[in-house]
Amino acid sequence: MRVEEFVSQGHAEPVKGAIHGLAAIVCGLMFAYNTTAWLFRREPHLAINALVYGSAILYEGVQTHRHVAARIRAGRNETRP
């Protein structure tokens, strides 16, 4: 599979969804770390990091949903006569 084919819409959607899901998990861990560190140390950069990672969780969640929904739509279109 070529890169151009992989990144095209409708191709390898489960893989792309899994990658975004994994990114959301990593962002969740970073959010948890920075939030906990901020609660103990109250350093401003930790609060900013927590906000950035919290936003990244939302973004990655939307991207994961988009790829999963594309796969579901593709499955429905394949079963129609």
matplotlib code that plots the C-alpha trace (Angstrom):
import matplotlib.pyplot as plt

x = [0.0, 1.4, 1.3, -1.0, -3.5, -3.2, -3.9, -6.8, -10.3, -12.0, -8.8, -7.4, -9.9, -9.7, -5.9, -6.1, -8.8, -6.6, -3.6, -5.8, -7.2, -3.7, -2.8, -5.8, -4.6, -1.1, -2.6, -4.8, -1.7, 0.0, -3.1, -3.2, 0.5, 0.4, -2.8, -1.5, 1.9, 0.1, -2.0, 1.1, 3.5, 1.2, 3.6, 1.9, 3.4, 1.9, -1.6, -1.0, 0.3, -2.8, -5.1, -3.2, -3.3, -7.0, -7.8, -5.7, -7.8, -11.0, -9.4, -8.1, -11.5, -13.2, -10.7, -11.1, -14.9, -14.6, -12.6, -14.8, -17.9, -16.4, -15.8, -19.4, -20.7, -18.5, -19.9, -23.4, -22.8, -21.2, -24.3, -26.8, -27.9]
y = [0.0, 3.4, 6.4, 8.3, 5.4, 5.0, 8.7, 8.9, 9.0, 5.6, 3.6, 1.9, 3.7, 1.2, 1.6, 5.4, 5.3, 3.1, 5.5, 8.4, 6.3, 5.5, 9.2, 10.0, 7.5, 9.0, 12.5, 11.2, 10.0, 13.3, 15.2, 13.1, 13.6, 17.4, 17.9, 15.9, 17.7, 21.1, 20.2, 19.5, 22.2, 24.9, 25.8, 27.7, 25.7, 22.5, 24.0, 25.2, 21.7, 20.1, 22.4, 21.6, 17.8, 18.1, 19.8, 17.2, 14.4, 16.0, 16.5, 12.9, 11.6, 13.5, 12.1, 8.6, 8.9, 10.2, 7.3, 4.7, 6.4, 6.3, 2.6, 2.1, 4.1, 2.1, -1.1, 0.0, 1.0, -2.4, -4.3, -2.2, -3.7]
z = [0.0, -1.0, 1.4, -0.9, -0.8, 3.0, 3.7, 1.2, 2.7, 2.9, 3.0, 6.2, 8.4, 11.3, 11.3, 11.3, 14.0, 16.1, 15.8, 16.9, 19.7, 20.9, 20.7, 22.8, 25.5, 25.5, 25.8, 28.7, 30.5, 30.0, 31.1, 34.3, 35.0, 34.5, 36.4, 39.4, 39.2, 39.1, 42.2, 44.2, 42.8, 41.4, 38.6, 35.8, 33.0, 34.4, 34.2, 30.7, 29.7, 31.3, 29.3, 26.1, 26.7, 27.7, 24.4, 22.6, 24.1, 22.7, 19.3, 19.1, 20.3, 17.5, 15.0, 16.3, 16.0, 12.5, 11.3, 13.0, 11.5, 8.1, 8.4, 9.6, 6.6, 4.2, 5.7, 5.2, 1.6, 0.8, 2.0, 0.0, -3.4]

ax = plt.figure().add_subplot(projection="3d")
ax.plot(x, y, z, "-o")
ax.set_aspect("equal")
plt.show()
